Amino acid sequence: MRYLLIYLGLSFFSFLLASDSVGFIKKLKGEAIILRDTKIIQIKIGDKLFNKDIIKTKRNSSLGLIFKDNTLVSLGSNTQFNIEEYEFQPALKKEVFTARIVKGTMTCLTGLMSKLNPDAMKIKAKTASMGIRGTHFAISVE
């Protein structure tokens, strides 16, 4: 019953986001940009995130992201985080979250996706690829 309520709440939350959007910017301290196709976008709170977005924080900056499944990602100063692929459609059994941290620091509190499909979430780095099955982790890449 609890998972049903969570699922219904997330379905409504997902409806509020644009159909192609995978999440949004919840918090911003300092400056950060999104590289999307050939555009450079100055990040503002509430901006939507999409597949293939490259997110970069600047010096003394941090960023909070919330994805459709309620996964929370925090990025530290001078970080580059690439959203390679994200899809969350539990009714269709389509759950995938693949991202890459190129440099910098991040913490993550996983949402519903890792509970429904423990193999669905992967974070890549220069020398490692990590499947996420827990609920909270931190990464630092130089």
N, C-alpha and C positions, 0 to 999 in steps of 0.2 A: 504494500500500500504506500509506503514511504517513497519508493522509487517511482511509483505512478504519479504521485503528487509532484515530485521533482521533475519528472518528464513533462507533465502538463505545464508546469511553470516555465520550464525551458522552452517548450514549444511556443508559448505566448511570447516569451522574451525574444526568441528567434524571429517571430513574425514582425516584431518591432524593428529589427535590423533589415537593411536592404537584402534582397534575395541573394546577391552575390557577396555580400559582406560576410566576413568571418569573425568579426569582433569590432571593438572600438577602443579609443584612448580614454582611460578613466582618470589618470593623474599625470600631471606634467610639472616638473620643476626644472627651470632653465630652458634650454633649447634642444629641439630634436627635429629631424626631417624624415620624410618618407620618400624613397625613390620608387616611383611607380611608372612603368614603361619608360618614357623619356622625360617625365616631369619630376621636378623637385618640389615637394610640398612641405611647407612649414607646419609642424604639428600643432594642433589646438585640442583642448579637451573636447571629447565628443566625436572627433574625426573617426571615420570608419576605416577598418582594415580589410584588405583583400588578399587573395592568393597572389604570390609572387612579389608582394611588397618587401622592400628592403628598408629596415628601420635603423636609423643612426642617431644616437644621443651624442651631444657635444660635451665638452669639458664641464665639470661641476653640474651635470644635469642628470635627471632620472625620469623614468617613465613607467606608468602602470597600464597594462593592457588587460582587457577581459575578452575572452573568446566565447563563442556561442554556447559551448557546453559549461560555461562558468569557470574554465581554467583561467587562473590569474598568473600573469607573467610580469615581473618587475625587472627593468633594465637599468643598470648603473651607468656611470659616467663613461664616455668614450666607448660605447658598445655598438656593435653592428649585429642585428638579428634579422635573419631572412625567413619569411614565411614561404616555405617551398610548396606545401600542399596542405589544405585544410578542408575537410568535409565532415559535417555532423548531421546525419539524417538517420537517427536510430530506427525509425519505423521501416526504413529501407535497408537496414543493416549496413549503412555506409558511414563508417567512422575512420577517419585518418587525420593525423596531425604530424606533419614532418616539418621541422624547422632546423635552421643552422645558426649557431652562434659563431661568428667569424672572429670577433675579438670582444673583450670586455667582460662584464659580469651580469649574471641573471639569477633570479630565483623564480621558482614556479610552485604553485599550489594547484595540483591537477583537479579537474572538474569531473563531470559525469562520464566523459568519453573513456577515461582510463578505468572506470568502474565497470562500464558495459563491455568494453573490449580492451583488456590489458595490453594487447599487442599493437594497438592502434597509434600510440604516441611514440615518436622518436625525435630526439634532439641530436644533431650532428655537430661535431667540432673538427678542427684540423686533423687530429690524430685519433679520434674516437667517434663512435656512434653509440648512443645509449637508448635502449628501450625503456620506457617509463612504466613502472608497475606500482610504484609507491604513490604517496600523496604529496610529498614536499621535497624539493631538492634545490641545490645551488650549484652554479658552474662559474668558473673563472677561466678565461682564455687570454693568453698574452700574444 
